[in-house]
């Protein structure tokens, strides 16, 4: 929590120094529209993320059971841990620096810089530095997702939609299905039978279809939202 407060303090200093504005540029004040954005994009992100595990269950004979040690404290810990990591990344890559870049060099260049930085950052967070194949893959995937999040901010004038997309995907993957770095979450994987070897086509379907659907559906929703509710002027 202290780290997030430090980020906000530094963000305030930067936006005041460079633009003579305050943190309202991040659209943090809750409104009905922003809360609706958060709910819609959160649900979509969680469904897209969960679809990967439904495909694994259908094609790969994988299954999950409820964690017998599940508790309210564990759920709160999982929610807060994922939310802290998402807020940390959003304030860095879609925060006031991104806003300043938009004002100084334009939306498209700002999105490009933000997405490239997001991709490079994940070389370190995913610990793939030194593995060229993995570096290219991680940079490409996370860079595109970073561009989606940045686009979400430019379309809504707020971090609510971007936080919802980011947190919904991460929380579902990392905590609901215990497929992350924080250990056991709500559901635990169990072995239900012999290992199944799938074709390359099925493998890539399981691996990429949820992520592609996540990107496309959210992009379309952002474009559709902009038509019925014009974006806040940046």
N, C-alpha and C positions, 0 to 999 in steps of 0.2 A: 504493500500500500504506500509506503514511504517513497518507493521508486516512482510510482505513478504521480504522486504529488510533486516530486522534484521535476518530472517531465512537464507537468502543467506549469510550474513556476518558470522553467526555462522557456517554454512555449510562449508564455505571456510576455517575457522580456524580449523575445525575438520579434513577435508580431508588433509589439509597441515600438521597438527600435526601427524596424524596417518599414512598417506600414502605418504607424500611429493608430493602431486598432487594438482590440482586445480579443479574448478567447471566444467571443460570440461568433467569430468567423468559422468556428468548427461546428456550429449548429448544435451545441450541447444542451441547450434549454429544451426540456420536453414539451412537445405540442401534440395535439391529436394526430396530425398528419405524420409527424416523425414517429410516434408510437405505432401507428398503423404500418408504416414502412418497416419498422423493426420486426413486428409480428409476422408480416407477410414474408419478408426475406429470410427470417429465421426458420419458418416452417419449410420453405422451399429448400434451404440449405440442408436442413436435417433430413428431409426426405431423400434428397439426392445422395447424401453421404450414406444413409442407411441402405440405399439400393445396392451398393457394392456388396454388402453382406448378405442381402437377399439373393443376389446372383451367385455368390459363393456357396450359399446353402443349396440353391437349386442345381447348379452345375457341378459343384465340388463336394457335395455331401458333407459340408461343414455345418456345425450347429452351435448354438449358444444357450447357456442356462443362466438363471438368475443367481447372482453372487450370494451365497448363503450368509456372508458377513456384511451384507448391505445394511447401511444405517443412514439416518438423516445427516449425521455428521460427515459420513463419507461422501454423500451426494453434495452437500454444501462445499466440501473441500474440492470436489471435482469441478463444480460450477465456478468457484472462485479462482482456482488455479488456471483453468482455461481462459476465464475472463481477463485475468491479470495479463496473461501472455498476449492475448489479442489486443487489449488496450495499449500495451507497451509497443507493439508493432504498428498499430494504427496511428498512434501519436507521432511515431517516427516517420512513417512512409506516407500517410495521408493527413498529417497534421499541419501545423502552421508553416513548416518549410515548404510543403506541397502548395499551400495557399499562396505563399510568397512567390514561388516559381510560376504559378498561374498568372499572377499579376505582372510579373517581370518578363516572362518569355512566352506566355500563351498556354492554352489548355493542352494542346497536343504534345508539345515538347515537355511540358510538366508531367504528363502521364507517362511519356516514354522514359524520362529520367527516374520517376518513381518506380516504375515496373522493373527497370534494369537493376536498380538498387535493391529492390525486393528479391529479385532472383539471385543476386550475388550474396545477399545476406543469408539465404537458405543454404548456400554451400557450407556455411559454418554451422548453422543450426541443425542441419541434417548430417553434418560430419562427412561430407563427400569430397572435401578438398583433397586433390591429388589423384582422384579417379576421374579421368577425362570423360568417359562415357556417362557416368553418373552426374558429373558436373553439367554437362550439356543438357541432359534430361531434366534435372532439377531446375536449371536456369530457365529452360523453355516453359515448363509447366508452371512454376511459381511466378515467372515473369508475366505470363498471360493472366493468371489469377490476380496478380498485383495490378495489372492494367484494368481488370474488371472492377476491383475495389476502388481504384482511383476514379474510374468512370462513374461509379456509384456516387462518389462524393460530388463530382461536378454536376451530376444530374439532379441531386437532391439538395445540395448546399448544406449537407449535414453528415455526420459520421454514423448516424443511427443505422442506415441500411448497410453500410460497409461492415460495421461491428457485427450486425446480425448475420450477414453472410459468412464472415470469417469465423465467428464463434460457433455458429450452428454446425458448420462442417467439422471444425476441430473437436467440439464437445461430443458430437455423435461418434466420430471415429475413435477419438482417444479415450473417452470415458464411458459412453454407453456400451460400446463394443470392446472396450479394453485393448484397443489397438494403438497404443501410444507409449509415451515415456514415463507416465505417472503410475503405471502398474494396474492393478485390478480395479475395475469400475463396476458398472451396473450388471452387465452381462459378461460371462466368462466363456471362452471357446472350449468345446468338448469334442473329443474324437468319437464319431458315431459308427465308423466302419473302416474298411481298407482305404488307403490313399487312392485317389482317382486322378489319372492323367488326362488332361483336357487338351484339345487342339490349340494351335496358336491363335486361331480366330476366336475361340471361346476365351482364351486367356486374355487377349486384348480387349474383348468385350467386357469382361469382368473388371479389368484394370482401368480402362479408359472411358467406358460408357457413362459411369456415374459422374466423372469429372467433366466430361464434355457436356452432359446434360446440365450440370451445375452452372457451367459458364454460359451456355446458350439460353437457358431459361431465365437466369438472372439478368442477362443482357437484354433480352426481349422485355422483361418486366420493367427494367429501368427505362427503356425507350417508350414503352406504353405509358408508364407513369408520367413521363415528361409531356406527353400529349394531352393528358387529362388534368395535370397539375403542373404548370410551368415551373422549371427549375428556378431556385433562388439565384438572383444575379450575383456573380462573383466579382 
